[in-house]
Amino acid sequence: ATSRKLFRADKKRQKACVLCTDLYKTELWKTANMTETDITMAEIAANITATMDRGFPHEIDKIVIVAPGLVGGGLCFFFILFLRFRLYQAKVGADINHPKLDYLSAKIKSGAIAFLKEEYKYLSVFVFILGATLCLLFSISWQEKKTDGVRIMAAFYCGAILSGLAGFLGMMVATDGNVRTTVACTAGTLNDGLKVAFTTGAIMGFTVVGLGLFGISGMYILVGMGYDDDTDKEIFSVMDNSTQLNIDYDTFHHNDNDATMQILTGFGFGASAVALFARVAGGIYTKAADVGADLVGKLEAGIDEDDPHNPAVIADNVGDNVGDVAGMGADLFESYVGSIIAAASLAKSDAQVALPFWLAAVGIVASMLGFFMVSTKEEGSGWSSNLSALMFALEKGMYFAGAVFVGGAAGVCAILDDMWDEFYCILIGLIAGMLIGKFTEYFTSFDFSPVISIKDRGVTGPATVIIQGLGVGMISCVPTTLILCVAIIACDAIKDEYGVAIAAVGMLATLGITLATDAYGPVADNAGGLAEMDPSIPKEVRGKTDALDALGNTTAATGKGFAIGSAVLTSLSLLAAFKQQTGLTDEQLNMADALILSGVLFGAMLPFMFAALTMVSVGKAAAEIIQEVRRQFREVPGLKDCIIKASQGLEIPADEDVEPDSDRCVEISTRSSVREMLAPGAYAVLAPLAVGFLVGPRCLVGMLTGAITSGCMVAITMSNAGGAWDNGKKLCEKLGIKKTEQGKACVVGDTVGDPFKDTSGPALNILIKLMSMVSLTIAPLVRGNGDWTNWGYGMIPIGLGIFITGVLVKMEILTWKDPLAEEVAGAEEPKDDAEMKALNQA
């Protein structure tokens, strides 16, 4: 009777199986006068337990589960102190008699800080309201404890704060590292510059993983307090009272992981929300400034990319930091903690709960060791540098870290109950990540045919460059998709959904050094910009920074491919956890069902809408920058003469040189990007809430499936097409044809690709993870709901969405209005009655 009663109780099924199995194995049933039927139930329980990966056979205390994570996070902070000491020992401009470098770097830093202050001012209001809403919802519909609302609010706020802090700290050190990289290339060798830039990127990488692992490990302990004992004691009491065996309680005590992980999803939700806004706002900022600087500076005025007479050049360099450093840091922080949450949520044993925390700690140590392997003997000769050798300078650090991690992961799996199936899934994740990176490099590096073909199309104009780039981006989906499909199928066959989740953890475990190579790129880009903006810096220094910048373009492109792959695996794992939390069966998720199919179609549309909103936002913000740059070219005394001389390569005397008002462009980019982030962010959060409450969990599964599928394809296409266009332009620079008609055509392609690869594409990774995390967070609130059961609650997010849309339309954020309409109208306005009469006659 006890066996049947416990086995049929959904919340206690796994524990009941363990209890029955232990009774069966120890033959305690003989002393309990169990009947033949009861023995059969015990045998069934034993078999089920075996297929469920032995239930919870080995108890691991919560502090033991997360202890490696806490230690690993602590080690990160000490390693960051070492790296900061090493970085700030490097010389700045004043040390080599080039104080203008420090002045320009300070302007970039102040612009970046101003942007983040404005962004976080809006974000703090959003985070506060959303956290309070979660507290209210989970307090009204508490699942385990009446304090669930407070717990999930605390987890949400902690995730949001740490995500924002990761981006802010990374950006601060990046703006200090750029000038030191320039000085290292000026006073030393290319290897000196590489080490300074990579050290800067490493501080960013280890800040993200340190805050992420320490934060989620600590919150696992804090939010899980008080969840274990009540359920276990209830089961033990039933067993002991029914059998009168006087069994020791500790023999059958097993941690209850579900409630803890359900609250911990709030941590992931907070990280995802901040990451989305940071990535979108940063992406809009950087590409609006970049597009404006390129179109007016390069195409209209014919000056170089980082010419100091371009009013938008400081804003462009600020954008590298707020978009590619702060935004990327928040993005990968969310991926990192999201993969751990997904794996731990799907765990069927304490060992499986512990595995992602332990793997992340091993990955931190491996990344630290890999850091010391990065160096090069190449000389800085600009585009003539051996980029393959430079790439290997970074890759050998990642390969070494990967090898150390594999050995450490094998040791962890051996310690945690011989988890060799999980180890194979970890290997699959690592290999899949490396293959995706290599294929991304093939489609985006100018050493290979796809980018060369884009450069060749420049002969016939910008239209064919854009057509070819789109084709390259679309075809690049094929290998990445095949790799992901093989990895997912293999991991699922080995260890079901948990295998897919732990593969994502394995892929992201060495994020410390992977992110270091990615964050290195914008630092090197800024360093090159500073070298060009200061005319006193010798040209051979620009050759070194160009070599570092070319390497950064490649690492950035491969990093985006890696981010997409990990985002898909993490999102699928979160989807599987949502299905498990809501109790949906395979029979309930028939893809031919009208509601589920409608959800798939609706979800597939969302990435396109999201990408469109961000693309249009970049266009509008860039138009304002273009308007301001043109105005300064016309109105600032002496600036036009300086531009003419700069475009002809003539030297400008110091007494004739004019500095533009770059602060104005920084202000415009800041204001525009913060305004434009509101619509994409609001819709991303409201969509899963509306579908989940209005229709039900079945339709929400369909929506997430469609969003993950189409989001993956669109993200790959946009990121790789943008990277290919960018390096097509770089190839023209390498060949010395950047000011020819062919080179200008490739600049147009690069301008189109800027929002593709740095705004819309990367933001789609966060979109699919955010919607999956929101769905998993509300899983207890929709558990057991049928179709349209509580449709009234769903009208609340729908009504809120309609209200927000109306406000955004009123504020002219959602509008088709042309920001340059007044300027165009003024240029076309007839100057006298005779012209008006002629126009009317025509």
N, C-alpha and C positions, 0 to 999 in steps of 0.2 A: 504493500500500500504506500509506504514511504517512497519507494522507487518510482511508482507511477505518479504520485503527487508532485514530487520534485522534478521529475523528467518532463512533465507537461507544463510546468511553470516557465514561461518564456524567459523571464529575467534571470532565472536560476538554473537554466537547463544545463549549461556547461559544468557548473559546480556540482549539480546532481549527478551528472555522468561520472565525475571524478570520485565522488563519495561512493557511488555504487560500485565502481571499478575497484576502489581500494578495499571495500568490503568483500568483493568477489575474490580478489587476489589473496587477501589475508585469511580467507575462509571464516571470517567472523559471522557469516550468515548461518553457519551450523549452530552457533550458540544462541541465535536469535529466533530459532524455530521458523525459519523462512520456508515457504512452500516451494513446490517445483516451479510454479508460475513465477514466484519472486526470483528464483534462481535464473530463470530464463530472462527476466527483466534485467538482472545484473549482467548477464552475458551480452545482452543487446547494448546496454550502457557501455560495457567494455569495448565492444566493436566500434560503436559510434565515437567514443573517446579517441580511439586510435586514428580514425579517419579525420578527426578534428584536431590533428596534430597534438594529441595527448592532453587536450584540455588545458588545465593549469596544473600540471603535475609537479612543478618545482616552484615553490614560493620564493620570490625575490623581493626584499624590502624596497620600498619606494626610494629611499635614499641611496641604495645600491644601484637602482636603475639609472638614476640621474647623476650619481657621483662623478663618473668620467666626464659628463657634460659640464658640470660645475668646475672641475679641475681644468678641463680643456679651455673653457671660457676664461678662467683665471690666468692660464698660461698665455693666452692671447694678449691680455692686457699688459703683462710684463714684456712680451715680445714687441708690442707696439711702442712701449717706452724706449726699448733698445733702438727700434727703427727711427723713432722721432729724434733721439739723441744723434743717431748717425746722419739723419737728414739735415738737422739744424747745425751740424758741424760744417756742412758744405758752404761755400762762399756765396755771397750775394753781389749785386752790381756794384755797390759802394766799395767792396773789397778789391775790385779790379779797375776802379776809376771809371765805371760806367753807371753813374747814379740814375740815369734815365730809365734803365731797366727796372730799378726798384720803384720808380714813380709809376711806370706803366703797369707793373704787377699790382701795385697798391690800388690803382683804378679798377683793375679787373676784380680784385678781391672785394672792394667796397661795393661794386655793382652786384656781385654774386650775393653778398650778405643782404643788400637791400631787397633783392628779389625774394630770398628765402624768408625774410621777415614779413614781407607782404603776403607771400603764399601761406605761411604758417598762421598768420592772423586769421585768414579765412578758414583754414583747415581746423584750427582749434575750435571754432564754433561748430563746425560740422561734426567733429569727433565727439564733442561734449553732448550734442543733441542725440547722436546715434547711440552713444554709450548709455545715456539715460533711458532711451527707448528700449534697449535690450534689457536693462535692469527692470523696467516696468513689465515687459512681456514675460520674463522668466520668474518674476515675483508672483505674478497672477497665476501662471501655469507652471508652478515649480514641479520638478520631476522627482528629485531625491531628497532635497533639503529646502527649507524655506529661505535659505540664504543663497539659493542659486542665482537670483537676480543680481545680488551684490557681487558674487564671485565672477560671473561672466562679464559684468561691467568693469571690474578691476582688471580682468585678463585683457579685455578689449582696449582699455586705456594704456595698459603696459605695452601691448603689441604696437599700438599707434605711436606712442612716445619713442620707443626704441627704434622703430622704422624711420621716423623723422630724424632721430638723433644720428643714426647710421649715415644717412645722406648728408646731414649738416657737417658732421665731423670729417667725413671724407672730402667734402668740398673745401673745407677750411685748409686741410693739409695740401690739397691739390693746388690751391692758389698760392701756397708758399713754395711748393716744389717746382713750379714752372720757371721762375726766375733762376733758381739754383741749377736747373737743368741747362738753361741757356749759358749761365756763367761757367758750368762744368765743361760745356762744349767749346767755350771761348778760351778758357785757360788750360784745358786739358785735352784728353782724347775722346773719341766717340764712345769708348767703353766707360769713361767717367760719366758722360752724359746719360748713357744707358742705365748705369747703376743708380744714379740720382733719380731718374724718372721712374725706374722700376721700384725703388725704395718707397717713393711717394705712392705708387699704385698699391704696393704691399700693405702700407698703413691702412689704406682704404679697404683692401680685401680682408685683413685680419680684424679691422674694426667691425665689419659686417658680421663675420662668422662668430667673433667673440661676443658681441652683444646678442646675436641671435641664439647661440647655444646656451650661454649663461642665462639669458632671459627666459627661454622656454623651459630650461631645466628647473630654474627656481620657481617658476609659476606652476610647474607640474606638482611640486611639493606643496606649495601654498594653497592652490585651489582644490587639491585632493584631500586636504585634511578633513577627517570625519566621515569619509565615504566608505571605508573598508568594513569597519567592524560590524555595523548593524546588520547588514545582509548576511554576512558569514555566520554571525551568532544566531540569526533566525533559522538558517538552514541547520546549523549544528544542534540547535534546541529541538527541532523537529526530529532529526535523526536520533538524538540521544534519548528523547522521551519515547519514541516509537520502539526502539530496539532494546533500550535498557542495557547498552553495552558499556556504559561508563568510559566512552572514548575521550581521549585528551583533545581539548579544543584545538590546540596548535597543530595536531596531526592533519586537520581538515581545513585550516585557515588559508584562504586564497584571496588575493587582492581583487577588488572589483575595479576594473580599469575603465569601464564604459562611462560612468558618471564623470570621472576626472577628465577624460578626453573630450567629452561633450562640452564641458566648461572651457577647456583649453582651446576649442575652436574659436572662442572669442578672441584669443590672442592672435590667431591667424587672420581673423576678420579685421582686427584693428591694423595689423601690418599691411594687409591687402588694400584697405581703403586708402591709407596714407600713400602707399606705393603707387596706386593708380593716379591720384591727383599729382603726386610729385613727378611721375613719368610724363603725364600729359602736359602739365604746365611747363616743365623743363623742356620737353620736346618742342612745344609751340614756341617757347622763348628762343631756343637756340636756332631753330630753323627759320623763324621769321627774320631774325637778325642776319643769318647766313644768306638766305635768299635775297633779302634787300641789299646786302653788301655786294653780292655777286652780280645781280642784275644791273645795278647802277655803276658799281665800281669797275667790274671786269668788262661787261659788255658795252655799257654806254661811255664810260670815261676811259677805258683801256688801261687802267692801272692794275698793279699786282694785287693778289688776294689780301694781303695784310698790310697794304700801304697805309701809313699813319694819317694820310689826308682823307681817308674815307671815314665819315662820321660814324658809320655802323661797325667799324672794325673792333672797337672795344666791346660793344654789345655782342658781337660774334664770338669773341674770346670768352666773355662772361658766359655765354650760352653753352660753350663746351663744358664748363664746370657745372652749371645748374642742370643741364640735361644729361650729359654723358657721365657725370660723376655723382651728383646728388640724386638725380632721378634713377640712375642705374643702381646705385647703392641701395635705395629703398626697394627697388624692383627685386634684386637678387636676395636681399634680406627676407623678403616675403616668400620667395621660392624656397629658400633654405629652410625656414621654419615650417613652411607648408608641407614640404616633403616629409619632415619628421612627424608632424601631426597626422598626416594621412597614413603613414606606416603604423604608428602607434595605435591609431583608431581601428585599424583592421587586424590588430594582433589578436591571436587566440591563446597566447601564453605570456607569462611574465617575461620569459626570455625574448620573445618577439617584441614586446614593448621596449625592453632595454636595448635591443640591437641598434635601432637608429641613433639613439643617444651615444652609445659606445662607438659606433662607426664614425659619427661626426667628430668625436674627440680624437680618434685615430687619424682622421683626415686633417685635423688642425696640426698635429705633430708632423705628419708627412709633408704638409705644405711649408712648415717652418724649415724643414731640412731641404726641401726643394728650392727655397729662396736663395740659399747660398751657392747654388749651382749655376746661377744666371751670370754670364759674362760673355764678352766677345773680343776677338783680336782684329776685327775689321776696321779699316780706315774709313773716315767719314768723307765720302766723295759724292754726296747727293744721290741722284737717281742712278749713278753708275755703280753704287754699292751693291754688293752681293746680298740681295734681300733674302735668299734662301739661307745663307749663313747667319744673317741677322735673326731670322725667324727661329733658327735652331738654337740661338743663344737663349731665347725664352723657352722654347719647347723642351730643352733638356732639363730645365727646372721642373716643368710640368710632368715630364716622363718619369723623372726620378721620384717625384712626389707620388705619382701613380703607382710605381713599383713598390715603394715603401708602404703605401696604403693597402695594396693587395696582400702583402705579407701580414700587416697588422690586422686586416679584416679576417684573414684565415685564422689567426690566433684568437680573435674575439669569438668567431663562430665555433671554434673548438671549445672554448671556455663555456659558452652559453649553450650547453646541452647538444653539442655536435650538430650544429645547424648548417650542414653542408649544402642542402638544397638552397638555402638563403644565400650562401656564398656564391653559388653558380649564378644566381640572379644578379648579385652585386657585380660580378665580372661582366655579365651581359650589359648592364647599365653603363659601366665604364667603357667598354668597347664601342657600344652604340654612340656614346658621346664623342669619342675620338673620331669615329667614322663620319658622323654628321659634321664635325669641324673640318675634316679634310675635304669633304664634298663641297662644303660652303666655300672653302678656300679656292677650290677649282673654279667655281662659278663667279667668284668676285675678285680674284687676283689677276693683275695684268700680265702675269707670266703665262696665262693659259688662254685658249682659243675663245671662250665666251666673251671676255672683256675685249680682246683684240678685235672681234667681229663688231662690237659696238663702236670702237674707234674707227673702224673701216667705214661704217655707215655714215660717219660724219661728213664724208665727201659729198654726199647728196643732201645734206641739210639736217636740221634738228628733228624733223618729223621722223625720218628713218632711224635716227638714233633712239628716239623714244619707243618706236615700234620694236626694234631689236632688243632693247632693254627689257621691255615687258615680256617678250618671248623668252629671254634668258631667265627671268624671274619665275615664270610659270613652269618651264621645263626643270628648273632646279627643285621643284616639289617632288619629282619622281624618286631620286635616290633617298632623300631624307624620309619620305613617307614609307618607302620599302623598309628602310632600317628600323623605323619605329614599329612598323607592323610585325616584323620578325622578332624584335625585342619583346613586344607585348605578348605575342603568342607563345614565345618560348618561356617567358617568366610565368605566365598564367598556367602553362602546362606543368611547370616545375612546382609552383607554390601558390597557385590561384591568384586572387587579387593582391594578397600580401607580397607575392613575388614581384609584381609590377611596382608596388609602392617602394619596396626596398631597393629595387633597381634605380629608382629616381634618387633615393638617398645616396646610393653608391656613386651616381653620376655627379652629385653635388657635394660629396664629402670633401674633396680637395678644392672647394670654392675659394679658400684663402689665396692660393697661388693663381687659380684660374682668373679670379676677379682682379688680381694684381696685374696680370698681363692685359686685361681689358681696360682697367683704369689708367694704365700707363699711356694709352693712346692719346686721350685729351691733354694729358700733361705735356707730352712731346709736341702736340699740335700747338699748344699755348707757347711752348718754348720757341718754336719756329716763328710764331707770330711776333713775339717780343724781339727776336733777332732781326726781323725785317722792319719793325717799327722804329728801331733805334739805328739811325744811319751810321753811327760810329762803330757798329759791330762789323768786323771784316766779313767779306762774302764767303770765305771758306767755312765760317761758322754756320752759315745758312746751309751749306752742303751737309754738314753733320746733322743739323736739326731736320733737314729734308729726309735724310736716311732714316732717322728715328720716326719721323712722321709717316713715311711710307710703310714702315713696319707696323706702326700703330693702326693704319687703315686695315691691314690684313688681320691683326689680332681683334680689332673691333668687329669685323665681319664674321670671323669664326666664332667670336663670343656670342653674337646674336643667334647664330645657328644653334649653339649649345644651349642658350637660354630657351629657345623655342622647344627643343627636344625635351628638356627637363620640365618645362611648363606643361607639355602634353601628358607626360607620364604622371606628374603630380596631380593634374586635373582629373585624369582617369581614376586615380587612387581615391581622390576626394569624392568623386561620383560613386565609386564602389562603397565607400564608407557611408555616404548618404543613403544608398539603397539598403545597406545593412541596418542603419539606425532607424529607418522608417519601417522596416520589416516587410519590404516589398519582395515578392517572389518572382521567379522567372516567368511564371504563367501570367502574372499581372502585367508584364512588360512586353506584350506582343507588339512588335513594330508595325503590324498591319492595323492596329487599333487606331481609330480616327483621332482620339485625343492625343495619343503619343506621337503619331505622325504629324499632327498639327504643331505639337511642341517642338519637334525636330525642325520643321520648316521655320517656325518663329525664331528658334535659337540660331539657325543658320543665317538668318537675316541680321542678327544683332552685330556680329563683327563688321559687316559691311556698313551698317549705320554708324557704328562707332568710328571706323576708319574714315568715313565721309565727314563726320563732324570735326575730327581732328585735322583732316586735310584742309577743309574749308577754313578752319580757324587759322592755320598757318598762312593761307592765302590772304586773309583779311589783315592779320597782324603784319605780314610782310608788306602789304600795300601801304600801311601807315609808315613803315620804316622807309620805303621807297620815296614816299612823298616828302618826308623830312630830309632825307639825304639830298634829293634834288633841290629842295629849298635852300639848304646850306651851300650847295654848289653855286647857286645863283646869287645868294644874298651876302654870304660871309666875305668881307673884303680880302682880296688877294688869294683866296682859296682856289678859285678857278685857274689862276695862273700857275699855282703850284701843281695842280692836277695835270695841266697840259705838259709841264716840264717832266713830271713823274712818268706820264704815259710815253714820253719820248726818250726816257732813260737819261735825262739831263740832271746834273747835280744842282741842288737848290741851296743857295747861300743861306746861312743861318739867319741873317737879318731880314731875309725875304720869306722865310718859312712861316706858315700859318697853321695853327692847331685848330681843328674843327671842334664843335661842341658835341662830344661823344656822350656826355651825360644825358642829353635829351633823348638820344636813341635808346639808351639803357632804360630810361623812364618809360618810354613808349612800349618797349618790349615787355617790361615788368607788368605794366597795367593791362596790356592786351592778353598776355598769357594767363594771368590770374583770372580775368573775366571769362576767357574762353574755356577754362578747365571745368567750369561748373556744369555745363550740359552733359558732356560724356560721363563725368563722375556720378551725377545724379541718376542717370538712366541705367548705368551699370549696377548700382545698388538696388534700384527699385524693380528692375525686370524680374529677378528670381523671387522677390517678395510677392509681387503681383500674381505671378503664375502659381506659385506654391500655395498661397492662401485662397486665390480665386478658384482655380481649377482643381488643384490637388497635387500630391507628390508624384503620381504617375506622369502627368503632363510635364512636371518640372524635370523629371529624368530625361524625357524627350528633348526638352529645351536645352539642357546641359549637353546632351549628346550632339545635337546640331551645332551648338556654339563651339564646342571643342573641335569638331570636325572641320567646319568652315574657318574657324579662327586659326587653326593650324595652317591651313592652305594659304589663307590671305597673308598671315604673318611671314611665312617662308617666301612667298612671292614678293611682297613689298620689301622685306629686308634684303633679299639677295638682288633684286632688281636695282634697288637704291645703291647697294654696295658696288654692283657692276658699273652703273653709270658714273659713280664717283671715281672709280679706278680707271674708267675709260678716259675721263678728264685728266687724271694723273698721268696716264700713259702719253697723252698729248704733250704734257709738260716735260716728261722724260725725253720725248723725241724732238723737243724744241719747236712744236707747231701750235702752241697754245694760243697765239694771237692770229693764226690763220682762220679762214672761214670754217675749216674742218674742226679746229680747236674750239671755236666759238659755238659750233653746233654741239660739241660734247659738253661744253659748259652749260648749255640749256638742258641737256639730259641730266647732268649732275644736279642742276637746280630743281628739276622735277623730282629727282630721286632723294633729295634731302629730307622732305617730310615722309617719304616712303620708309627710309631706313632708320631715321632717328626720332620720328614722332609716332606715326600710326602703327608701323610694324611692331616695335618693341612694346607699345601700349597694349596690343592685342594679347600678348602673353599674360599680362596682369588681368586683363578683362576675363579670360576664361578661368583663371585661378580665383579671382575675386568672386565671380558668380558661383563657382563650385563651393568656395568657403562660406559664402552667405547661405547657400542651400544647406550645407552641413550644420551650420549654426542653428538654423530654424527647424532642423529635423525633428526634435522632440515636440515642437509646436504643431507639426502637421502629421505626426505619427498616427497611423490608424484612420486618417481622414480618407473618405471616399471621394469620388469625383463630385465637385461642386458642393461638398458637404458644408463648408463654412465660407461660402462665396462672399458673404457680407464683409468679412474681414479683408478680403482681397480688394474690395472697393476702396479701402483706405489708401494703399500705395498707389492705386490707379488715380484716385482723386488728387493725391499729392503730386503725382507726375504731371497731371493736367495743369495744376496750379503753377508748378515750377516752369512748365513750358510757356504759360501765359506771361509770367514774370520775365523770362528770358527774351521773349518776343518783344515785350514792352521796353526792355533795356537795350534792344537791338543787338543782342548777342546771337540769337537765332534769327538771321535775316539774310536776304539775298542782296541787300543794298551794297553798292560798291563804295568802299572807303575813298576811292579816288574820283567819285562822281563830280564833286565840286571842282576839282582841279581840271578834269576833262572838259566840264561844261565851260569853265573859264577860258580854257585854251581854244574852244571852238566857238565862243561867243562873238558874233559880228561886231566890228568896232564902230560902224556908222550906219546911217539909214540906207545908204546906197547898197552896202553889203547885205542888209536885211531884205531889201527889195529884190536883189538878185537871188537870194536864197528862196524867197517866197515864189518867185517866178519859176525857179527850178523845181 
